[in-house]
C-alpha cells in the first residue's frame, strides 16, 4: 500500500489485495458490557451477571455482538481509517460472532484487503476487506467482510 508522503493519506488506487493492517487491541470490562447492553441490547445475559451465570447458555456475562462489532469499528477507525480518504461504508457481509466476549477479554483486530475496484469516473474505489477480532486465547470472536468507498487522488 502506498501512502501519500505529503499528507499521509491513503487513496483508492493505493490498495492491493493482500494488504494487511493490524488494528491494535482493546480490553473490555464488565461495567462496559452492562452499560452498553442496558441501552442497546438489554438481554439478561448482557446485563445481569448473576442470572447470566445461573440461567445463561454461556455460563456468565457476555458482551452483545453489536458491542463487539462496535469495538472492531473503533479499532479500525483509530488505527487505519484516519489515514484513508474514506467516503463511506458500502456494506457488511458474512458477519459472524464466533465466540462469546467476556469481561476482561482483550480483543486484537486485523484486516486484509480482498478486492479493489477502481471507479475513476466517480473519483472513488470500492475496497472489500476481511476483518477479525481475536481474544487473548487466540480464539476468533468476530469475522466479517466489509466494503468501503475510498476517494481517489484528484485527476
C-alpha positions in Angstrom: 0.0 0.0 0.0 1.4 3.4 -1.0 0.9 6.3 1.3 1.0 9.9 0.1 4.1 11.1 1.9 3.0 14.7 1.9 -0.3 14.2 3.7 -0.2 10.6 4.9 -3.5 9.9 3.1 -4.2 6.6 1.5 -6.3 6.7 -1.6 -8.2 4.1 -3.5 -5.5 3.4 -6.0 -3.0 2.7 -3.2 -4.7 -0.6 -2.3 -3.8 -4.1 -3.4 -5.4 -7.5 -2.5 -3.4 -9.0 0.4 -2.7 -5.7 2.2 -2.9 -6.4 5.9 -3.4 -4.0 8.7 -3.1 -4.7 12.4 -5.7 -2.8 14.4 -4.3 -2.9 17.9 -6.3 -4.2 20.9 -8.9 -3.4 23.4 -9.8 -4.9 26.8 -13.4 -4.8 27.8 -14.8 -4.6 31.3 -18.0 -6.0 32.9 -19.1 -2.4 33.6 -18.8 -1.6 29.9 -20.7 -4.7 28.8 -23.6 -3.9 31.2 -23.8 -0.2 30.4 -23.8 -0.8 26.6 -26.4 -3.6 26.9 -28.7 -1.6 29.2 -29.0 1.0 26.5 -28.9 -1.1 23.3 -29.3 -4.9 23.9 -30.9 -5.5 27.4 -31.0 -9.2 27.3 -30.3 -10.8 30.7 -27.1 -12.5 29.7 -25.7 -9.0 28.9 -27.0 -7.1 31.9 -27.5 -9.4 34.9 -24.3 -11.2 35.9 -25.9 -13.5 38.5 -28.7 -14.6 36.2 -26.3 -15.0 33.3 -24.2 -17.3 35.5 -27.2 -19.5 36.6 -29.5 -19.4 33.6 -27.4 -18.3 30.6 -26.2 -20.7 28.0 -22.6 -19.3 28.2 -22.2 -19.6 32.0 -21.7 -15.9 32.7 -21.9 -12.4 31.4 -21.1 -11.8 27.8 -20.9 -8.8 25.5 -23.5 -8.0 22.9 -22.5 -8.9 19.4 -23.3 -5.3 18.4 -20.9 -4.1 21.1 -18.2 -6.5 19.7 -18.8 -5.1 16.2 -18.5 -1.6 17.7 -15.1 -2.5 19.2 -14.0 -3.7 15.8 -15.1 -0.5 14.2 -13.4 1.7 16.8 -10.1 -0.2 16.4 -10.4 0.1 12.6 -11.0 3.9 12.7 -8.3 4.6 15.3 -5.6 2.6 13.6 -6.4 2.7 9.9 -9.3 4.8 8.7 -7.9 8.1 9.9 -5.3 7.7 7.2 -7.8 6.6 4.5 -9.7 9.1 2.3 -13.0 7.4 3.4 -16.2 8.4 1.6 -18.4 5.9 3.4 -19.2 2.3 4.1 -20.7 0.2 1.3 -21.8 -2.9 3.3 -21.0 -5.8 5.6 -21.2 -9.5 4.6 -20.7 -12.7 6.4 -20.8 -11.2 9.9 -20.1 -13.9 12.4 -19.9 -13.9 16.2 -17.8 -17.0 16.7 -17.1 -17.0 20.5 -18.6 -15.0 23.3 -16.7 -12.0 24.5 -16.4 -11.9 28.3 -15.4 -9.3 30.9 -11.6 -8.9 30.9 -11.1 -10.2 27.4 -8.5 -8.4 25.3 -9.6 -8.3 21.6 -7.0 -7.8 18.9 -8.1 -6.8 15.4 -6.8 -7.1 11.8 -8.0 -6.5 8.3 -6.8 -7.9 4.9 -7.8 -6.3 1.6 -9.6 -8.8 -0.6 -10.7 -6.8 -3.6 -10.3 -3.4 -5.1 -12.4 -1.9 -7.9 -11.3 1.5 -9.2 -14.1 3.8 -10.3 -12.2 6.8 -11.7 -15.3 8.2 -13.4 -16.8 8.6 -9.9 -13.5 9.6 -8.2 -13.5 6.6 -5.9 -12.6 3.0 -5.4 -14.5 0.2 -3.7 -12.3 -1.7 -1.3 -13.5 -5.0 0.2 -11.6 -6.3 3.2 -11.9 -9.2 5.6 -11.7 -8.4 9.3 -11.5 -10.2 12.5 -11.1 -9.9 16.3 -9.2 -12.5 18.2 -9.3 -12.8 22.0 -6.3 -13.3 24.3 -6.6 -17.1 23.9 -6.1 -16.9 20.1 -9.8 -17.6 19.5 -11.6 -15.7 16.7 -14.6 -13.9 18.3 -15.7 -11.9 15.2 -15.3 -12.3 11.5 -16.7 -10.3 8.7 -16.2 -8.8 5.3 -16.7 -5.0 4.9 -16.7 -2.8 1.9 -15.9 0.9 1.8 -15.7 3.6 -0.8 -12.3 5.4 -0.7 -11.6 8.6 -2.6 -9.1 8.6 -5.4 -6.4 11.3 -6.0 -7.7 14.3 -7.9 -7.3 13.6 -11.6 
